[in-house]
Amino acid sequence: MGSAERPRSPADPGPRCRPAGRLDGPDAPPDATDARPDGPDARPDGPAGPPGGPADRPDGTVPEEDRLARVALMRLADAGDPVMGRLIAHSGPRGALEQASRGRLDGDFVRREREVAAPGRPADLDRLAAAWAARYAALKPDPAADLARAAERGTRLVIPGDPEWPTQLDDLGDSRPLGLWVEGTADLRLTCLRSVSIVGARAATPYGTQTAAELAADLGSLGWSVVSGGAYGIDGAAHRGALAAGAPTVVVLACGTDVCYPSAHEDLFRAVRSQGVVVSEWPPGAHPTRLRFLVRNRVIAALSRGTVVVQAAARSGALNTAGHALELNRHLMAVPGPITSEVSMGCHLLIRQGKAVCVTSAREIVELVGSIGADLAPEPRGPVLPRDLLDDETRRVLEAVPARGGMGPAAIAVAAGVDLPTALAALGRLAVAGFIERCAKGWRLRRDGERSPGHGDGPAAGDRPPGRDAPRSPG
């Protein structure tokens, strides 16, 4: 059986997901993701991998037996298990399944594992193999049935070697997902080619949720998609912002794609399926646990070119995602917040330690993760006022003109530190431009409109600043 077909149309996003069971204790804040930072768009998806993998077929397609083996292994091994990753690289998916199901590992593989084991911490391969065998005996996995049930929901399985597989996940090495269950109308790989992860606290403030939504919407308008974890707070705000901009977004779950967690986001996930994708490395029916949220975060960091932390406390799942981004050599960014806010403490810590770049807009984010020299953010500048266009002598004369009463040209020249002819010429230009006016005692700033240095900067912005050829005012 091939991979499951995609949903029929955006108007028919598929069946409703069932709510997840309650977790034992508070779930870790899911914070949570394209291509590699060094130019993923040009990176091919060509088959390369372990024995029994895509390279077994001349056309590069994945053998159906490997697909079924990976589905079964998802039931046996924990997501992100590096030992299982190395076993697949050594023996291929089918060989790994055969060894895991019987609880006995190949002798050559065991010797290699002991050679690479950390000093003083050898892997207990016998106990691990026994656990896999026990799961196999208890669950009796039926990969063909899993794929058939997934197809009924419009869910497809994407594995390494498939055209839709995001090759940037290969950066996870031995912890690379065995495969991803995908629901939605968008193409996962193409969606992640230009993507940014936006993560943060569940207990976000209005400032945080508004910032996350605006950043996601602005990124969407610039042609970038958003990856996050679908949780309350920052995650949900980021997904909604991307959807509002008409951009695809990716929800990375810590449970099966048929399990709706949090249950209050069922409508949000339905909207994501119609415009983006919902993905998970756990098989259908799997429920979220505290550990699965932390394991999931590595996928969020690996899928995108960079991760933005909008709000995070000193102890937060968002900082876990930030750590994965740094390990993967992805760009890490943080949004500053009030120094009195506990949910911004983690962001400020990342910036102070030099681990994250401070960003305040989507343009600044794209400048980091986009093409060198082509996606530069404009430097923020204040408005250009007429007073800014005056030359130094004219500005000094203007500063010497009083706002009340009046002053003669000679006194203005002395106050400005210029000679009388220069002061007379400057007064003429300032009068023509509308900065000053005559009065009984000489000259003063105009009373109508903006005029004084502390209360304005001269005439309307459309007026031309005075030129050197303005007529000289009579003394």
N, C-alpha and C positions, 0 to 999 in steps of 0.2 A: 504493500500500500504506500502511495506517495504521501507527501505532506498535505495537510488538510487545506481545502479550498478557502479562499478569502470570503468575507461577507459579501453579499450580493451587491449592495449599493450603500451609499452614505445614508439613504433614507431608511435602510433596514439594518441597523447596527448589530443585530443579533439578539439572542435571548437575554433575559435579565439574569444577573449574577445573584447567587444566593449569599445571604449575609454570613460573615465569619462568626465563629464562636468567640466567647470572651477569653481574653488572655489571662494567664496567671500573673498578676501584678501588672504594673504599667508598662506598656510597650515602649521600647526605645524610640526616641523621636526620629521618625524617618525623615532624613534630610537628603534629601537627595535633591548629561550626562549626554560620535560623529567621527569624527575622523581624527587621525593622529595630528598632533600639533605641527608636524613638519611637512605637511602637504598630503593629506590623505586622499584628496580627490583624485590624484594621479596614481594611487596605489591600487594594483590589480587585486581581484578576488581569486586569483588562480589557485587551483588545488595544490596544497602542499601539506603534508602531515604524516601521521603515523601509519604503520601498516594496517591494511584493512580500511583505510580512509579514502578520501576523494581521489587520490592518485591511482587507485586500483582500476579506475575506468579511464579509457583513452579520452573520452569526451569531458572528463573532469566532473561528472555527476557523481553523487554519493550513492553507493550501493544500498539497496533497500534493506539488506540485512544489517548494515551499520546503523541505519536509522532506527530500526527496531531494537537493536542492542542498546543504543543510547537511551531510548525511552525506558527500557528496563533498568538500566543503570541509574536513572534519575530516581527510581524507587528505592534503590539499595544504598547509594552513597549520599553523604551530605553534600549540599551545594558548596562549591568552592573547595572541596577536599583536594589538596595538592597531591596526595598519594594516588588517588584515583586518576588524577590528571596525568601523572607520570606513568601509571599502569596502562592507560589508553595509548599514550605515546609509544610505549614499549611493545605492546601486544595488539594494539588496535581495539576498537570497540567490541568486536565479537570475542576476541581472546580475553579481554578484560572481564566480560560478562561470564565467560566460562569459568575463569579462575575465581571470581567473586562468588558465584553461585555454589561452587563446591567447597569454598573456604580454604583453598590451598593456592598459594602464589608460585609463579615460576621461579625456579632457583636462581637463574641469572638475574631476574628483576630484584629478588631479595638481596643478592650480593651488591648490586648497584645501589640500592637504597641504604644499605649499611655504610657504603663508602661515602655517600653524600650526607649522611645524618650528622646533625650538629654534635660536637664533642660532649659526651656526658648525657646526651638526650637521644638515644637511638629510638627509632620508631618501633612501636610494638606491632609489628606486621601481623603476627599470628592472631592477636586479639582483634585487630581491625578486620582481617579476613574472616574470622569467625562471626563478627557482627554482621558483615555483608551476607554471609551464608544464612544466618539466622533470619535476617530480613527477607531473604529470598524464599526461605521455607515458609515464613509466616504470611507474606503478602502474595506469593505466587503471581508475580507480575505478568500481565498479558498485554504486551506493547501494542499488538494489533487492535485489541479492544480499546486501549487508551486513545489511539489515533482515530478510531472510528467514532468514539464518543466526542472527541474534540472536533471532528469534522461536522458533527451534527450541530455544534454550537457556532460554527464558523471560525474555529480556532485552527491555526496552522503551526506546525513545528518547524523552526528554522535551526539548522545545525551547521557547524563548520563545513565549508565546501559548497553550501547553498548560495545561489546568487544574492539572496536577501541577507546573508550573514554579514554583520558589521565587523570587518577585519580588525578594527581597532581594539576589539575585545581580546585579540591575541596577545596584547600587551600584558594581560593578566597572567600569562605564562601557565604554570601548572594549575592555577586556580581559575582558569577560563571556564565559563559555563559549559556543561555538556551539550546544551541546546537551550533555546528560548521558545516558549509557547507564546504565540503572538495573536492578538485579536485587534482588528481595525482595518480601515481601508487604505492606509498609507503604507508605503514600502519602508520597512525598518531601516535598511541600509541607507537609502537615499535620504530619509528623514534625518538621520544622524550625521550625514556628511557635513552639514553646517548647523551644529547644535551647541547649546550652552546649558549646563546644569544650573538650576537655581534651587538652593536648599535653605533650610532654616528651621526655626523653632515651631513646634505645634502651638505653643501658647504665645503666639505673636501678638504684637500691639497693632492698633489701627495704622500707625506709621509703617510698620513692617509689611503688613498685607497690602497696603496701598503702593508701597515702593516695589514690592515683588510683582504686583500686577502690572504696574506701569513699565517696569523694566522688560517683562515678558512681552507685553504688547508692542513696545518699541522695537524689541529684537525681531518680533514677527514681521513688523512693517519693513524691516531692513533685510528680510529674507532669511532669517535664522529661526530654527525651531528650538523648543525648550524641553528639557528632560528633567523630571523630578519624581518624587515618590508617591504622590497622590494622597498625602496625609492632610490633616487639618493644618491651618495656619499658613505658613509660607508656601508649602507645596501646592495646596489647593489654589491659592491666589495666583501663583505662577501659571498653573494650567489654565485658569480662567482668563488670565491676561492674554495668553497665546491664542486661545480660542476666539476671544473678542477681536483679535487682529486678523483672524482668518488663517492663522499659521498652524501647521501640524505640531502636536506635542506628544511626548512619550511618557507614559506612566509606568514606572518600574515597581512591581509589587513584591511583597515579601510573603506571598501566598499564591495559590493557584489563580489563574485568570477567571475562573468561574466563582471565586469567593470574593465577595464585595467587602473590603475592609479599607477604611471605615464604612459602615453600612450607610451613613448619611451622604456619602459621595456617589451613590448609585447613579443619580442623574448626571453628575459630572463625568463619570466613567463612560456612560452611554454617549455623551457628547464627544468625548475623546475618541471613542471607537469610530465615530462617524467622520472624524477629521484627522485623526492621528492613529496611534497604536497603544494598546495596553500589553505589556510583556511581563513574563515571569520565568525564572529558571526552575520553579517548582511545578510538579505535575498537577493536573486538575484535581481538585478536592483537598489540596494541602492548605492548612490553616496557618496564620501568622504566629510566630513566637518572637520573644525578645532577641534571641540570637539571629534569627533570620533577617531581622531589620538591619543588623550590623553587617551581615554577610551581603545583603542586597546592595548596600551602599557602594561597594567596590564596582558594581556594574554601572551605577549611576555616574560615577566618576570616570569610568573607562569609555563610556559611550560618546562623550562630548569632548570638545576641544578645551574646555575650561569650566571651572565650577565657581559660582558666585554664592557666597554665604551672606544672606540678607540680615538675619538675626540669629544669634546663638548665645546661649548662656555659657558659663565657664565649663560646665559639664553638659554636653549636648551631642546628639547623634550627628548633627551637622558638622561638628569638628571631626568626627570619625570619617565622614565623606571627604572633608578637606584633607585629612591625612592620606587617604587613598589617592586623591588627585596629585599630591606632592610626590608620592611614591611612583606614580605613573608618568611623572614629568609633564603633567598638564598645568595649564595656567590656573592659579588660584587667586580669586578676588574676594573682597569683602566690602560691604556697605557700612559706613560709619553710622552711628546713632547717638542719641543723647548719652552723655557720660554718666547720667544718673540711672540709666536703664540697665537692669540686670541681663535682659535678653540681648543686649548689644555687647556685653562684656567679652564674649568669645570672639566677635568680629574685631574689636579693638585689640585684643591680645594677638590675633593673627597679624594685624597690621604692624603693631609695635615690635613683634619678633621678626619682621621682615619676611614672613612666609606668604603673605597675601598682599596684593596691590589694592589700594583704596580706589574704588570706583563709585561714581554717582550718577551715571547715565548709561544708556545702551550703547551710545557712540564710543564711550570709553572702554566698554567691554569688547566691542567689535575691534577696536584698535589693537587689543592684546591678542585676540584669537583669530583675527582675520589675516588677510594677506599683507605682507610687509610693504609699507609705503602706499598701499592702495586704500586702506581703511583707517586713515588717521582721523582722530577726533579733533574737531575745531577747538582752538583754545578759547575758553570762556572770557569774554570781555564785556565791559560795561558799555552803555550807549555813548556815542561820540556827540558831545555838546558843542555849540558854537564857540563858547569860551575856549575850548581845547584847541581851536584852529587859529587863535590869535598868536602873533609873534611875541617874543619876550618883551620888547619895549612897550608895545601896545597893551599887553596884559599888566605890566607894572603901572602904566598910567591909569588903567581901569581900576586897579586895586586902590589907587590914591584918591579916586573920586568919592566924595562922601555920599552916603545914602540920604542924609537929611541936611537941611540948610543949604550949603553951597560953598564952592571954593573957586578962586580965580585961577587962571592958567599958570601964573608964576608960582603960586603956592603948590599947585598940583605937580609942577615940574620939580620943585624942591623935594616934595614927599616921594615922588617916583624915582628920584635920582637921575633925571635926564635934563638936558638943556631945554630952554624955552621953545625954540623952533621945533624940536622933536615932540615936545608935549603938545604944542598947537596942532601939529599934523596928526598925532594920535587922537586927540580930542575930536578933530573933524571926522576921522574915520569911524570912531565909536558913535558919534552922533548920527552919521548916515546909516550905520548898522542898527541903530535903535537901542544901544546900550545905555546912553546918557542923554540928558536934555539940559537946555539952558534954563537958568533961573535968575532971580534978581541978584544973587551973590556970585554968580559965575556958572559953575557946572555941578550937576548932581546926577545920581543914578535915576533912571526912569522909574516912576512910581507904578506904572501899569505893567502887568505881566511879571515874569520872573526876571530878577535883576541882580540882587546882592549875592556875594559869594556864598553866604550861608543859606540863602533861600531860593536860589535859582542860578541860571547860567546864561542870562541874556535873552535875546529874542527867540522866536519860534525856530524849531530845528530847520525849517525850510529857508530861513533867511541866510543870505550869503554873508560870510565874515567880511569885515572891512579889508579892502585892499590898499596897497601903497599909493594907488593913484586917486584916492578919494580927495575931494577938495579940502583945503585947509580952512579951519574955522577962524573967523576973525577974533581977535583978542578982545 
